[in-house]
Amino acid sequence: MESVLGRYKNLIVLACVLVAQVLGLAVQVKRTTDTESSRLIRIWAVNTVTPFEKVLHWVHSGSGNLWHNYFYLRGVRAENRELKAEIERLRLDQVRLNEDAAQARRLQALLAFKEQFISQTLPAQVIGSGGSEQSRIVYIDKGQHDGLKPDMAVITVDGIVGKVLKVFGSTSQVLLIDDQSSGVGAILEKTRLQGILRGTSGGEVVLERIMTDNPVQPGEEVRTSGGDRIFPKGLPVGTVTRVGNGSDLFLSIRVRPAANLSKLEEVLVVTKLVEQEPTQLPTGPVRAADILAQRLPSVPDKPPADTDKPKPDAPAKEAANPAAPAPGKTSPPPRADVTPNPRSDSITPISPKSTGAGATVLQPATAHGPAPAPVKVADPILPVAPKTKPAIPPARATEPPAQNGPQ
């Protein structure tokens, strides 16, 4: 080792001096671009380290893909089987629910039940709240000038809010459902038990008039029953949070409202309700041609022809034949058995035997002017006697039957 360093000592020193000089120049020299300037030593360092960083990134991404695509997804096949079974079960439930819904509509149509539907709403903005904590009241910027009336339902996208209590000129007072004096007809979605939704002094909402022998579980949805004639049936009210024994007969059910009553900004006022009878769904199969006939646009009917309006060539025909009747008017057909008398205004009958069909009759000149043009006699119109059945004389008992053959 010492012999190598001693032999190439001058060359090694020269190489080290050259490398140090190049590094010094690289630190001092800057490469300027359009956006920034960088030292040459930094550019060299980046170009040197970049290939190693690319190799490390490829190894890291490859190992990550291997973990996520194989080891991490080992249980995906079993989960996929479970999801497929769940989908099949939900499809069966959907078919059953569709049949139940169709049967319910048929029964409602049979019993002439009516349902209320929201047909018109008015958006309003909350501009204030009640002055005391005991009163759960808000004010909106719509009033009598906008067509609002007391006892109109106020809702949001999430659920019901309250009802219009008082109406002023341009504002209205809304009583929230968590007020002590409020009352909303409610029904539990699963058990179909009906009660009254009221507020408490602490700002909570409770469902009253539910007997203790009825099973009610927390998490059950509560909806409007429509019995108060203010809110339509089926609107979301809230969710049951706690069930307790309020008294010996009724349960104490706490309900969390679906709408956030403490953060109301925009609401909808139901201004019009429509009562409709449920329509019965078709039970038989529906053809594709019937569906296409309902969806495709129909061809408009052809307008009726205007018979009173003369055709463009009508004047020329009238000039050629002035005796022809006007368009739109009918004249009686000419009779072949009569001809005008030249000496008087009476009509002299002509026998159809003397004048054949298709013959030309020359009419004599009258005293008022020259003789008219010869008129061609049409086929004679003879009266036809109605056909009557000949009377058959009653057969005589003594008379022998007639013989058609020779005697």
Sine and cosine of phi, psi and omega as CSV:
sin_phi,cos_phi,sin_psi,cos_psi,sin_omega,cos_omega
0.00,0.00,-0.67,0.74,0.00,-1.00
-0.92,0.39,-0.58,0.82,0.01,-1.00
-0.91,0.43,-0.59,0.80,0.01,-1.00
-0.93,0.37,-0.73,0.68,0.00,-1.00
-0.91,0.42,-0.61,0.80,0.00,-1.00
-0.95,0.32,-0.59,0.81,-0.02,-1.00
-0.95,0.33,-0.69,0.73,-0.06,-1.00
-0.96,-0.28,0.53,0.85,-0.04,-1.00
-0.90,0.43,-0.75,0.66,-0.04,-1.00
-0.89,0.45,-0.64,0.77,-0.01,-1.00
-0.92,0.39,-0.64,0.77,0.01,-1.00
-0.92,0.40,-0.67,0.74,0.02,-1.00
-0.89,0.45,-0.65,0.76,0.02,-1.00
-0.90,0.44,-0.66,0.75,0.02,-1.00
-0.90,0.44,-0.66,0.75,0.01,-1.00
-0.91,0.41,-0.63,0.78,0.04,-1.00
-0.90,0.43,-0.66,0.75,0.00,-1.00
-0.91,0.42,-0.66,0.75,0.02,-1.00
-0.90,0.43,-0.68,0.73,0.01,-1.00
-0.90,0.44,-0.63,0.78,0.01,-1.00
-0.91,0.40,-0.67,0.75,0.02,-1.00
-0.90,0.44,-0.67,0.74,0.03,-1.00
-0.90,0.44,-0.62,0.78,0.04,-1.00
-0.90,0.43,-0.65,0.76,0.05,-1.00
-0.92,0.40,-0.60,0.80,0.01,-1.00
-0.91,0.41,-0.54,0.84,0.04,-1.00
-0.95,0.31,-0.56,0.83,-0.05,-1.00
-0.99,0.11,-0.58,0.82,-0.07,-1.00
-0.98,0.19,0.66,-0.75,0.03,-1.00
-0.87,-0.49,0.64,-0.77,0.08,-1.00
-0.98,-0.19,0.87,-0.49,-0.08,-1.00
-0.98,-0.19,0.75,-0.66,0.08,-1.00
-0.89,-0.45,-0.13,-0.99,-0.02,-1.00
-0.94,0.35,-0.45,0.89,-0.08,-1.00
-0.97,-0.25,-0.65,0.76,-0.07,-1.00
-0.46,-0.89,0.11,-0.99,0.06,-1.00
-0.84,-0.54,0.69,-0.73,-0.02,-1.00
-0.77,-0.63,0.52,-0.85,0.04,-1.00
-0.95,0.32,0.48,-0.88,-0.05,-1.00
-0.93,0.37,-0.50,0.87,0.01,-1.00
-0.93,0.37,-0.56,0.83,0.04,-1.00
-0.93,0.38,-0.65,0.76,0.00,-1.00
-0.90,0.44,-0.66,0.75,0.02,-1.00
-0.91,0.41,-0.64,0.77,0.00,-1.00
-0.91,0.42,-0.64,0.77,0.01,-1.00
-0.91,0.41,-0.70,0.72,0.01,-1.00
-0.91,0.42,-0.47,0.88,0.00,-1.00
-0.98,0.21,-0.62,0.78,-0.09,-1.00
-1.00,0.09,-0.42,0.91,-0.10,-1.00
-0.84,0.54,-0.70,0.71,0.02,-1.00
-0.87,0.49,-0.63,0.77,0.03,-1.00
-0.91,0.41,-0.63,0.78,0.03,-1.00
-0.91,0.41,-0.62,0.79,0.05,-1.00
-0.89,0.45,-0.65,0.76,0.02,-1.00
-0.91,0.42,-0.67,0.74,0.02,-1.00
-0.91,0.42,-0.64,0.77,0.02,-1.00
-0.91,0.40,-0.64,0.77,0.02,-1.00
-0.90,0.44,-0.66,0.75,0.02,-1.00
-0.90,0.43,-0.66,0.75,-0.03,-1.00
-0.92,0.39,-0.71,0.70,0.00,-1.00
-0.92,0.40,-0.61,0.79,0.03,-1.00
-0.90,0.44,-0.69,0.72,0.03,-1.00
-0.92,0.39,-0.60,0.80,0.05,-1.00
-0.91,0.41,-0.68,0.73,0.05,-1.00
-0.90,0.44,-0.62,0.79,0.04,-1.00
-0.89,0.45,-0.62,0.78,0.00,-1.00
-0.93,0.36,-0.74,0.68,-0.07,-1.00
-0.96,0.29,-0.53,0.85,-0.07,-1.00
-1.00,0.01,-0.24,0.97,-0.03,-1.00
-0.80,-0.59,-0.91,0.41,-0.09,-1.00
-0.92,0.40,-0.69,0.73,-0.06,-1.00
-0.95,0.32,-0.43,0.90,-0.07,-1.00
-0.97,-0.25,0.48,0.88,0.00,-1.00
-0.93,0.37,-0.53,0.85,-0.02,-1.00
-1.00,-0.06,0.19,0.98,-0.03,-1.00
-0.94,0.34,-0.56,0.83,-0.02,-1.00
-0.90,0.44,-0.69,0.72,0.04,-1.00
-0.92,0.39,-0.65,0.76,0.05,-1.00
-0.90,0.43,-0.59,0.80,0.03,-1.00
-0.90,0.43,-0.66,0.75,0.05,-1.00
-0.89,0.45,-0.67,0.74,0.03,-1.00
-0.90,0.44,-0.65,0.76,0.01,-1.00
-0.92,0.39,-0.61,0.79,0.05,-1.00
-0.90,0.43,-0.67,0.74,0.05,-1.00
-0.90,0.43,-0.61,0.79,0.05,-1.00
-0.91,0.41,-0.61,0.80,0.03,-1.00
-0.91,0.42,-0.67,0.74,0.04,-1.00
-0.89,0.46,-0.65,0.76,0.02,-1.00
-0.91,0.42,-0.65,0.76,0.01,-1.00
-0.92,0.39,-0.55,0.84,0.06,-1.00
-0.91,0.41,-0.67,0.74,0.06,-1.00
-0.90,0.45,-0.66,0.75,0.05,-1.00
-0.90,0.44,-0.60,0.80,0.02,-1.00
-0.91,0.42,-0.67,0.74,0.04,-1.00
-0.89,0.46,-0.68,0.73,0.01,-1.00
-0.90,0.43,-0.68,0.74,0.01,-1.00
-0.91,0.41,-0.60,0.80,0.05,-1.00
-0.90,0.44,-0.65,0.76,0.05,-1.00
-0.91,0.42,-0.65,0.76,0.03,-1.00
-0.91,0.43,-0.64,0.77,0.01,-1.00
-0.91,0.41,-0.65,0.76,0.03,-1.00
-0.90,0.43,-0.65,0.76,0.04,-1.00
-0.91,0.42,-0.63,0.77,0.03,-1.00
-0.90,0.43,-0.64,0.77,0.04,-1.00
-0.91,0.42,-0.63,0.77,0.03,-1.00
-0.91,0.42,-0.65,0.76,0.02,-1.00
-0.92,0.38,-0.63,0.77,0.03,-1.00
-0.91,0.42,-0.65,0.76,0.05,-1.00
-0.92,0.40,-0.57,0.82,0.01,-1.00
-0.93,0.36,-0.64,0.77,-0.02,-1.00
-1.00,0.00,0.05,1.00,0.05,-1.00
0.87,0.50,0.63,0.78,0.09,-1.00
-0.96,0.28,0.55,-0.83,0.01,-1.00
-0.90,-0.43,0.58,-0.81,0.02,-1.00
-0.85,-0.52,0.52,-0.86,0.02,-1.00
-0.99,-0.13,0.70,-0.72,0.01,-1.00
-0.78,-0.63,0.60,-0.80,0.05,-1.00
-0.98,0.20,0.88,-0.48,-0.02,-1.00
-0.94,-0.33,-0.31,0.95,-0.04,-1.00
-0.44,-0.90,0.73,-0.68,0.04,-1.00
-0.76,-0.65,0.32,-0.95,0.01,-1.00
-0.78,-0.63,0.87,-0.50,0.02,-1.00
-0.96,0.28,0.60,-0.80,0.01,-1.00
-0.60,-0.80,0.35,-0.94,-0.03,-1.00
-0.89,-0.45,0.68,-0.74,0.02,-1.00
-0.97,0.23,0.82,-0.57,-0.06,-1.00
-0.90,-0.43,-0.10,1.00,0.00,-1.00
-0.10,-1.00,0.14,-0.99,0.00,-1.00
-0.72,-0.69,0.08,-1.00,-0.02,-1.00
-0.93,0.37,0.36,-0.93,-0.05,-1.00
-0.99,0.15,-0.33,0.95,-0.05,-1.00
-0.85,-0.52,0.35,-0.94,0.02,-1.00
-0.97,0.25,-0.42,0.91,0.01,-1.00
-0.95,0.30,-0.45,0.89,-0.05,-1.00
-0.98,-0.17,0.86,-0.51,0.00,-1.00
-0.99,-0.16,1.00,0.10,-0.08,-1.00
-0.72,-0.69,0.62,-0.79,0.12,-0.99
-0.78,-0.62,0.34,-0.94,0.03,-1.00
-0.90,-0.44,0.64,-0.77,0.02,-1.00
-0.87,-0.49,0.30,-0.95,-0.11,-0.99
-1.00,-0.02,0.40,0.91,0.07,-1.00
-0.82,-0.57,0.62,-0.78,-0.06,-1.00
-0.59,-0.80,-0.57,-0.83,-0.08,-1.00
-0.92,0.40,-0.54,0.84,0.03,-1.00
-0.91,0.42,-0.38,0.93,0.01,-1.00
-0.99,-0.10,0.10,1.00,0.04,-1.00
1.00,0.01,0.25,0.97,0.01,-1.00
-0.98,0.18,0.52,-0.86,0.02,-1.00
-0.70,-0.71,0.36,-0.93,0.05,-1.00
-0.88,0.47,0.42,-0.91,0.03,-1.00
0.92,0.40,0.46,0.89,0.16,-0.99
-1.00,0.00,0.64,-0.77,-0.04,-1.00
-0.96,0.28,0.63,-0.78,0.05,-1.00
-0.87,-0.50,0.82,-0.57,-0.10,-1.00
-0.72,-0.69,0.15,-0.99,0.18,-0.98
-0.75,-0.66,-0.06,-1.00,0.02,-1.00
-0.92,0.39,-0.55,0.84,-0.05,-1.00
-0.98,0.20,-0.60,0.80,-0.05,-1.00
0.07,-1.00,-0.19,-0.98,-0.05,-1.00
-0.98,0.22,0.43,-0.90,-0.03,-1.00
-0.89,-0.45,-0.75,0.66,-0.05,-1.00
0.12,-0.99,-0.42,-0.91,0.01,-1.00
-0.67,-0.74,0.39,-0.92,0.01,-1.00
-0.95,0.30,0.83,-0.55,-0.04,-1.00
-1.00,-0.09,-0.79,0.61,0.01,-1.00
-0.73,-0.68,0.55,-0.83,-0.04,-1.00
-0.85,-0.52,0.78,-0.63,0.06,-1.00
-0.92,-0.39,-0.21,-0.98,-0.06,-1.00
-0.89,0.45,-0.83,0.56,-0.05,-1.00
-0.85,-0.53,0.04,1.00,0.03,-1.00
-0.71,-0.70,0.23,-0.97,0.03,-1.00
-0.58,-0.81,0.42,-0.91,0.00,-1.00
-0.96,-0.29,0.80,-0.60,-0.07,-1.00
-0.92,-0.39,0.80,-0.60,0.06,-1.00
-1.00,-0.03,0.86,-0.50,-0.05,-1.00
-0.98,0.21,0.30,-0.95,-0.07,-1.00
-0.97,0.26,-0.25,0.97,0.03,-1.00
-1.00,-0.04,0.21,0.98,0.08,-1.00
-0.99,0.15,0.46,-0.89,-0.04,-1.00
-0.93,0.38,-0.50,0.86,-0.04,-1.00
-1.00,-0.01,0.04,1.00,-0.01,-1.00
-0.99,0.11,0.26,-0.97,0.04,-1.00
-0.31,-0.95,0.82,-0.57,-0.04,-1.00
-0.77,-0.64,0.76,-0.65,0.11,-0.99
-0.95,0.33,0.86,-0.51,-0.08,-1.00
-0.80,-0.61,0.35,-0.94,0.00,-1.00
-0.59,-0.81,0.65,-0.76,0.06,-1.00
-0.98,0.22,0.69,-0.72,-0.15,-0.99
-0.93,0.37,-0.63,0.77,-0.08,-1.00
-1.00,0.03,-0.80,0.59,-0.07,-1.00
-0.99,0.16,-0.23,0.97,0.02,-1.00
0.87,0.49,0.56,0.83,0.07,-1.00
-1.00,-0.01,0.70,-0.71,-0.06,-1.00
-0.97,-0.25,0.60,-0.80,0.03,-1.00
-0.46,-0.89,-0.19,-0.98,-0.02,-1.00
-0.87,-0.49,0.77,-0.63,0.00,-1.00
-1.00,-0.09,0.83,-0.56,-0.01,-1.00
-0.71,-0.70,0.28,-0.96,0.08,-1.00
-0.99,-0.14,0.26,-0.96,0.02,-1.00
-0.88,-0.48,0.11,-0.99,0.00,-1.00
-0.93,0.37,-0.41,0.91,0.02,-1.00
-1.00,0.04,0.07,1.00,0.02,-1.00
1.00,0.04,0.14,0.99,0.04,-1.00
-1.00,-0.01,0.22,-0.97,-0.01,-1.00
-0.87,-0.49,0.76,-0.65,-0.03,-1.00
-0.82,-0.58,0.45,-0.89,0.06,-1.00
-0.94,-0.33,0.89,-0.46,-0.09,-1.00
-0.97,-0.26,0.14,-0.99,0.08,-1.00
0.91,0.40,0.57,0.82,0.12,-0.99
-0.94,-0.35,0.84,-0.55,-0.06,-1.00
-0.92,0.40,0.45,-0.89,-0.06,-1.00
-0.95,0.30,-0.35,0.94,-0.02,-1.00
-0.99,0.10,0.06,1.00,0.02,-1.00
-0.99,-0.12,0.74,-0.67,-0.01,-1.00
-0.98,0.19,0.84,-0.54,0.06,-1.00
-0.78,-0.63,0.79,-0.61,-0.06,-1.00
-0.94,-0.35,0.57,-0.82,0.09,-1.00
-0.89,0.45,0.56,-0.83,-0.04,-1.00
0.99,-0.10,-0.10,1.00,0.00,-1.00
-0.97,0.23,0.64,-0.77,-0.03,-1.00
-0.98,0.21,0.57,-0.82,0.04,-1.00
-0.89,-0.46,0.73,-0.68,-0.01,-1.00
-0.75,-0.66,0.24,-0.97,0.01,-1.00
-0.96,0.29,0.61,-0.80,0.00,-1.00
-1.00,-0.09,-0.29,0.96,-0.03,-1.00
0.99,0.15,0.04,1.00,-0.02,-1.00
-0.97,0.26,-0.33,0.94,0.01,-1.00
-0.99,0.12,-0.10,1.00,0.02,-1.00
0.88,0.48,0.39,0.92,0.06,-1.00
-0.89,-0.45,-0.79,0.61,0.00,-1.00
-0.99,-0.14,0.72,-0.69,0.09,-1.00
-0.90,0.43,0.38,-0.93,-0.04,-1.00
-0.96,0.29,0.68,-0.74,0.12,-0.99
0.98,-0.18,0.00,1.00,0.02,-1.00
-0.97,0.24,0.59,-0.81,-0.01,-1.00
-0.94,0.35,0.69,-0.73,0.02,-1.00
-0.94,-0.34,-0.76,0.64,-0.02,-1.00
0.11,-0.99,-0.31,-0.95,-0.05,-1.00
-0.75,-0.66,0.64,-0.77,0.04,-1.00
-0.94,0.34,0.80,-0.59,0.00,-1.00
-0.96,-0.27,-0.56,0.83,-0.04,-1.00
-0.48,-0.88,0.63,-0.78,0.01,-1.00
-0.82,-0.57,0.83,-0.56,0.01,-1.00
-0.67,-0.74,0.07,-1.00,0.03,-1.00
-1.00,-0.07,0.96,-0.30,0.01,-1.00
-0.99,0.16,-0.65,0.76,0.02,-1.00
-0.50,-0.86,-0.16,-0.99,-0.03,-1.00
-0.95,0.31,-0.39,0.92,-0.09,-1.00
-0.94,-0.33,-0.57,0.82,-0.15,-0.99
-0.88,-0.48,0.43,-0.90,0.04,-1.00
-1.00,0.04,0.40,-0.92,0.12,-0.99
-0.96,-0.29,0.97,-0.23,-0.11,-0.99
-0.93,-0.37,0.87,-0.50,0.05,-1.00
-1.00,-0.04,0.68,-0.73,-0.06,-1.00
-0.81,-0.59,0.73,-0.68,0.12,-0.99
-1.00,-0.05,0.88,-0.48,-0.05,-1.00
-0.87,0.49,0.57,-0.83,0.02,-1.00
-0.94,0.33,-0.57,0.82,0.03,-1.00
-1.00,-0.05,0.60,-0.80,0.04,-1.00
-0.98,0.17,0.99,-0.16,-0.10,-1.00
-0.95,0.30,-0.32,0.95,0.00,-1.00
-1.00,0.05,-0.15,0.99,-0.02,-1.00
-0.75,-0.66,0.79,0.61,0.01,-1.00
-1.00,0.05,0.75,-0.66,0.06,-1.00
-0.82,-0.57,-0.78,0.63,0.04,-1.00
-0.84,-0.55,0.66,-0.75,0.00,-1.00
-0.72,-0.70,0.18,-0.98,0.06,-1.00
-0.85,-0.53,0.76,-0.65,0.03,-1.00
-0.98,-0.21,0.84,-0.55,0.00,-1.00
-0.98,0.19,0.94,-0.34,-0.06,-1.00
-0.99,-0.13,-0.24,0.97,-0.04,-1.00
-0.47,-0.88,0.75,-0.66,0.08,-1.00
-0.88,-0.47,0.60,-0.80,-0.02,-1.00
-0.86,-0.51,0.76,-0.65,0.07,-1.00
-0.99,-0.14,0.82,-0.58,-0.03,-1.00
-0.74,-0.68,0.52,-0.85,0.11,-0.99
-1.00,0.04,0.69,-0.72,-0.01,-1.00
-0.90,0.43,0.67,-0.74,0.02,-1.00
-1.00,0.06,0.60,-0.80,-0.01,-1.00
-0.99,0.16,0.75,-0.66,-0.01,-1.00
-0.96,0.28,0.54,-0.84,0.05,-1.00
-0.92,0.39,0.75,-0.66,-0.04,-1.00
-1.00,0.02,-0.52,0.85,-0.03,-1.00
-0.99,0.15,0.18,-0.98,0.04,-1.00
-0.93,0.36,0.54,-0.84,-0.01,-1.00
-0.96,-0.28,0.77,-0.64,-0.01,-1.00
-0.98,0.20,0.47,-0.88,0.04,-1.00
-0.92,0.39,-0.51,0.86,0.01,-1.00
-0.91,0.41,-0.60,0.80,0.03,-1.00
-0.92,0.40,-0.65,0.76,0.02,-1.00
-0.91,0.42,-0.68,0.74,0.04,-1.00
-0.91,0.42,-0.59,0.81,0.02,-1.00
-0.91,0.42,-0.51,0.86,0.04,-1.00
-0.98,0.21,-0.52,0.85,-0.07,-1.00
-1.00,0.04,-0.55,0.83,-0.05,-1.00
-0.96,0.27,0.55,-0.83,0.04,-1.00
-0.93,0.36,0.59,-0.81,-0.02,-1.00
-1.00,0.09,0.46,-0.89,0.02,-1.00
-0.99,0.13,0.78,-0.63,-0.01,-1.00
-0.92,0.40,0.52,-0.85,0.00,-1.00
-0.93,0.37,0.51,-0.86,0.01,-1.00
-0.96,0.29,0.76,-0.65,-0.02,-1.00
-0.91,0.42,0.57,-0.82,0.00,-1.00
-0.91,0.41,0.60,-0.80,-0.02,-1.00
-0.94,0.34,0.65,-0.76,0.01,-1.00
-1.00,0.07,0.97,-0.24,-0.04,-1.00
-0.98,0.21,-0.42,0.91,-0.02,-1.00
-0.97,0.26,-0.36,0.93,-0.03,-1.00
-0.99,0.16,0.85,-0.52,-0.02,-1.00
-0.94,0.34,0.47,-0.88,0.02,-1.00
-0.98,0.22,0.30,-0.95,-0.03,-1.00
-0.87,0.49,-0.54,0.84,-0.04,-1.00
-1.00,-0.01,0.15,0.99,0.00,-1.00
-0.92,0.39,-0.67,0.74,0.01,-1.00
-0.87,0.50,-0.62,0.78,-0.01,-1.00
-0.91,0.43,-0.64,0.77,0.02,-1.00
-0.93,0.38,-0.60,0.80,0.01,-1.00
-0.92,0.39,-0.60,0.80,0.04,-1.00
-0.93,0.37,-0.57,0.82,0.01,-1.00
-0.96,0.28,-0.55,0.83,-0.02,-1.00
-0.75,-0.66,1.00,0.07,-0.05,-1.00
-0.93,0.37,-0.33,0.94,-0.02,-1.00
-0.99,0.15,-0.10,0.99,-0.02,-1.00
-0.95,0.31,0.56,-0.83,0.00,-1.00
-0.94,0.34,0.39,-0.92,0.00,-1.00
-0.92,0.38,0.46,-0.89,0.01,-1.00
-0.89,0.46,0.63,-0.78,0.01,-1.00
1.00,0.02,-0.17,0.99,0.01,-1.00
-0.90,-0.44,0.60,-0.80,0.00,-1.00
-0.94,-0.33,0.63,-0.77,0.01,-1.00
-0.88,-0.48,0.52,-0.86,0.00,-1.00
-0.91,0.41,0.57,-0.82,-0.02,-1.00
-0.91,0.41,0.56,-0.83,0.00,-1.00
-0.92,0.38,0.62,-0.79,0.01,-1.00
-1.00,-0.08,0.70,-0.71,-0.03,-1.00
-1.00,0.08,-0.22,0.98,-0.08,-1.00
-1.00,-0.09,0.19,0.98,0.04,-1.00
-0.75,-0.67,0.45,-0.89,0.08,-1.00
-0.52,-0.85,0.56,-0.83,-0.04,-1.00
-0.94,0.35,0.58,-0.81,0.05,-1.00
-1.00,0.08,0.81,-0.58,-0.05,-1.00
-0.94,0.35,-0.41,0.91,-0.07,-1.00
-1.00,-0.06,-0.26,0.97,0.00,-1.00
-0.54,-0.84,0.08,-1.00,0.00,-1.00
-1.00,0.06,0.03,1.00,0.00,-1.00
-0.98,0.21,0.19,-0.98,-0.04,-1.00
-0.91,-0.41,0.80,-0.60,-0.01,-1.00
-0.99,-0.13,0.82,-0.58,-0.01,-1.00
-0.95,0.31,0.52,-0.85,0.02,-1.00
-0.88,-0.47,0.74,-0.68,-0.02,-1.00
-0.96,0.30,0.71,-0.70,0.03,-1.00
-0.93,0.38,-0.27,0.96,0.02,-1.00
-0.96,0.26,-0.56,0.83,-0.04,-1.00
-0.97,0.23,-0.37,0.93,-0.03,-1.00
-0.85,-0.53,0.87,-0.50,-0.01,-1.00
-0.98,0.17,0.19,-0.98,0.02,-1.00
-0.95,0.31,0.73,-0.68,0.01,-1.00
1.00,0.07,0.02,1.00,0.01,-1.00
-0.98,0.21,0.37,-0.93,0.00,-1.00
-0.98,-0.22,0.78,-0.63,-0.04,-1.00
-0.95,-0.33,0.82,-0.58,0.05,-1.00
-1.00,-0.01,0.86,-0.50,0.00,-1.00
-1.00,-0.01,0.71,-0.71,0.00,-1.00
-0.94,0.34,0.34,-0.94,0.00,-1.00
-0.95,0.31,0.56,-0.83,0.04,-1.00
-0.99,-0.14,0.16,-0.99,-0.01,-1.00
-0.96,0.29,-0.33,0.94,-0.05,-1.00
-1.00,0.04,-0.23,0.97,-0.03,-1.00
0.01,-1.00,-0.07,-1.00,0.00,-1.00
-0.93,0.37,0.25,-0.97,-0.02,-1.00
-0.92,0.39,0.65,-0.76,0.03,-1.00
-0.95,0.30,0.12,-0.99,-0.01,-1.00
-0.93,0.38,0.50,-0.87,0.00,-1.00
-0.87,0.49,0.64,-0.77,-0.03,-1.00
-0.94,-0.33,0.75,-0.67,0.01,-1.00
-1.00,0.09,0.82,-0.57,-0.05,-1.00
-0.98,0.20,0.78,-0.63,0.03,-1.00
-0.99,0.14,0.05,-1.00,0.02,-1.00
-0.87,0.49,0.70,-0.71,-0.04,-1.00
-0.92,0.40,0.62,-0.79,0.02,-1.00
-0.98,-0.21,0.95,-0.30,-0.04,-1.00
-0.98,-0.19,0.63,-0.78,0.05,-1.00
-0.92,0.38,0.67,-0.75,-0.03,-1.00
-0.96,-0.27,0.83,-0.56,0.00,-1.00
-0.96,0.29,0.63,-0.78,0.01,-1.00
-0.91,0.42,0.60,-0.80,-0.01,-1.00
-0.97,0.25,0.80,-0.60,0.04,-1.00
-0.83,-0.56,0.57,-0.82,0.01,-1.00
-0.97,0.24,0.76,-0.65,0.02,-1.00
-0.92,0.40,0.63,-0.78,-0.02,-1.00
-0.94,0.34,0.76,-0.65,0.00,-1.00
-0.99,-0.12,0.90,-0.43,-0.01,-1.00
-0.93,0.37,0.54,-0.84,0.00,-1.00
-0.92,0.40,0.64,-0.77,-0.01,-1.00
-0.94,0.33,0.65,-0.76,0.02,-1.00
-1.00,0.05,0.57,-0.82,-0.02,-1.00
-0.96,0.27,-0.48,0.88,-0.07,-1.00
-1.00,0.08,-0.29,0.96,-0.09,-1.00
-1.00,0.10,0.77,-0.63,0.00,-1.00
-0.95,0.31,0.43,-0.90,0.03,-1.00
-0.92,0.40,0.59,-0.81,-0.03,-1.00
-0.94,0.34,0.56,-0.83,0.01,-1.00
-0.92,-0.39,0.80,-0.60,-0.01,-1.00
-0.99,0.12,-0.38,0.92,-0.04,-1.00
-0.98,0.21,0.17,-0.99,0.04,-1.00
-0.93,0.37,0.51,-0.86,0.01,-1.00
-0.95,0.32,0.00,0.00,0.00,0.00
